[in-house]
Amino acid sequence: MTTQEFEHIAQKMRPRLIELGEGFFGDRSPAEDAAQEALLKHQPGTKMQDAELKDVSNVVHSLSEYLGKGYVLMHFWNSRQPNESALPQMRSIYDAYHQKGLQVISIALNSDNYPPAWREEVSKQHLTWTQLWAGDGNGVGGLQSIIAQAYGIHALPEVVLLDPEGTVVATPSSVEELEPVLRNLK
């Protein structure tokens, strides 16, 4: 089984594991507690945690500035290992739903914390929607970055759909599963 296949299965199991809750398997390790806590951070119904991130021009943006203007799709990815199928799908989603008010924000969680490589990938891939960098400038990036920890992001790519008020409405386990969710939005 490849890592990508394992991550897909783990994402599918997430709602059921949360439903089972504490105590089903007896005592849990601290790592299991942390994993469950991470999953709860971006479940439907939770409020978005704000963060400040830089764009490709080094301009700082607060995630809250995107609220109130329509639904917001946050796409967490690693530009050093772009999922070849996810980027064209994200482009297709942006093209289909941006004019209907969907804001797409891709947040790079590169573990190497090297913004020039990210900027190069954004340019090379012609990514025209909002691109933000999650590194903190102190060598902490990737899944250890503040934003990844705040949202409980533990695998890439990952998408989180927010309503206009900043409440999580969906966390599809893949970009492929996002299209039906978007079609059903009002």
DRENPALUM-32669 format. One line per 3 residues: number of its first residue (from 1); for each residue x, y, z of C-alpha. Coordinates in pm, whole numbers, plus 50000, padded with zeros to 5 digits. Example, Ala and Ser with C-alpha at 12.3 -4.5 7.8 and 13.67 -1.06 7.14 Angstrom:
1> 51230/49550/50780 | 51367/49894/50714
// end
This chain:
1> 50000/50000/50000 | 50138/50340/49907 | 50147/50632/50148
4> 49886/50812/49939 | 49652/50509/49954 | 49700/50483/50330
7> 49630/50855/50378 | 49314/50825/50166 | 49187/50534/50379
10> 49275/50720/50701 | 49079/51024/50581 | 48777/50804/50504
13> 48792/50653/50854 | 48820/50989/51032 | 48446/51049/51098
16> 48393/50696/51232 | 48695/50714/51461 | 48570/51039/51606
19> 48223/50886/51647 | 48369/50594/51842 | 48524/50841/52079
22> 48724/50798/52391 | 48720/50474/52581 | 48629/50238/52297
25> 48979/50091/52284 | 49058/50150/52651 | 49341/50377/52756
28> 49494/50581/52478 | 49850/50696/52439 | 49937/51068/52434
31> 49995/51036/52059 | 49644/50895/52012 | 49500/51177/52222
34> 49688/51432/52010 | 49567/51268/51687 | 49204/51278/51798
37> 49240/51639/51912 | 49389/51730/51573 | 49097/51571/51389
40> 48849/51772/51593 | 49012/52103/51501 | 48864/52113/51152
43> 48547/51912/51179 | 48223/52060/51042 | 48076/52306/51289
46> 48406/52433/51431 | 48507/52797/51385 | 48807/52893/51176
49> 49119/52992/51366 | 49270/53309/51230 | 49632/53330/51121
52> 49857/53570/50937 | 50040/53435/50634 | 50246/53590/50356
55> 50158/53583/49987 | 50405/53547/49698 | 50486/53919/49721
58> 50560/53894/50096 | 50240/54083/50183 | 50089/53961/50511
61> 49724/53850/50498 | 49494/53753/50782 | 49271/53458/50699
64> 48978/53648/50849 | 48999/53908/50572 | 48851/53651/50334
67> 48537/53599/50544 | 48201/53759/50472 | 48247/53746/50096
70> 48126/53393/50026 | 48249/53043/50095 | 48624/52996/50144
73> 48810/52685/50034 | 49144/52639/50207 | 49374/52402/50018
76> 49677/52285/50217 | 49961/52152/50000 | 50339/52110/49967
79> 50482/52282/49661 | 50789/52056/49674 | 50566/51753/49630
82> 50266/51883/49437 | 50000/51621/49390 | 49983/51618/49013
85> 49612/51541/49013 | 49517/51788/49288 | 49647/52105/49120
88> 49452/52063/48794 | 49144/51976/49001 | 49192/52286/49217
91> 49228/52494/48899 | 48906/52342/48766 | 48724/52416/49093
94> 48854/52772/49095 | 48746/52826/48733 | 48400/52679/48794
97> 48315/52840/49129 | 48516/53160/49169 | 48266/53366/48967
100> 47995/53226/49196 | 48170/53370/49502 | 48399/53086/49614
103> 48734/53209/49737 | 49016/52959/49701 | 49323/52996/49921
106> 49612/52756/49879 | 49841/52739/50181 | 50185/52592/50124
109> 50305/52370/50409 | 50655/52302/50282 | 50869/52120/50534
112> 51185/52278/50394 | 51053/52626/50485 | 51211/52771/50169
115> 50979/53033/50013 | 51174/53084/49684 | 51103/52724/49577
118> 50733/52776/49658 | 50717/53100/49458 | 50881/52923/49165
121> 50627/52638/49177 | 50333/52882/49195 | 50468/53060/48887
124> 50549/52739/48701 | 50202/52594/48766 | 50027/52926/48679
127> 49827/52921/49002 | 49609/53231/48977 | 49409/53204/49299
130> 49535/53325/49640 | 49862/53157/49741 | 49987/53185/50099
133> 50302/53060/50273 | 50276/52888/50613 | 50641/52897/50718
136> 50714/53111/51021 | 51054/53239/50908 | 51226/53058/51193
139> 51272/52725/51021 | 50937/52582/51127 | 50723/52481/50834
142> 50532/52188/50699 | 50301/51996/50927 | 50477/52156/51226
145> 50378/52509/51120 | 50142/52711/51335 | 49858/52694/51082
148> 49892/52317/51035 | 49882/52269/51411 | 49587/52507/51450
151> 49381/52318/51191 | 49503/51970/51277 | 49642/51914/50928
154> 49831/51585/50928 | 49841/51484/50562 | 49871/51668/50232
157> 49692/51771/50025 | 49397/51856/50248 | 49098/52084/50192
160> 48875/52266/50441 | 48560/52445/50326 | 48437/52738/50536
163> 48105/52918/50521 | 48108/53300/50489 | 48118/53335/50869
166> 48423/53112/50907 | 48258/52790/51024 | 48391/52464/50880
169> 48119/52308/50664 | 48312/52026/50498 | 48648/51851/50507
172> 48638/51618/50208 | 48908/51354/50223 | 49024/51445/49874
175> 48992/51713/49610 | 48787/51465/49404 | 48521/51455/49677
178> 48496/51834/49686 | 48300/51886/49364 | 47972/51732/49487
181> 47994/51938/49808 | 48038/52261/49610 | 47749/52180/49376
184> 47517/52159/49677 | 47610/52497/49827 | 47350/52772/49828
// end
